[in-house]
């Protein structure tokens, strides 16, 4: 029976290696939590900037001006490096007041809308 091994001989070594791996992994997770996660602070200004300048907000305009016009606004803003609001106003499809009234990111984050 060449090549046949009795696994009972290796079980203590396997168990030891598994426990050692668990120890190393748990220690790594603990250190990651203590040294990285706990010191992270959100940059609220940057988050707000990304949120307010996201071209995905154009979906809020669909129900007011239609998909085609909303898509044209997003393409214009992207092509010319404008914010969505600037693109909407430049397109002539939406006024600044309408944009502010219709595009509210905080209302787009839940199923209730």
Secondary structure, 3 states (H helix, E strand, C coil): CCCCCCHHHHHHHHHHHHHHHHHHHHHHHHHHHHHCHHHCCCCHHHHHHHHHCCHHHHHHHHHHHCHHHHHHHHHHHHHHCCCHHHHHHHHCCCCHHHHHHHCCHHHCCCCCC
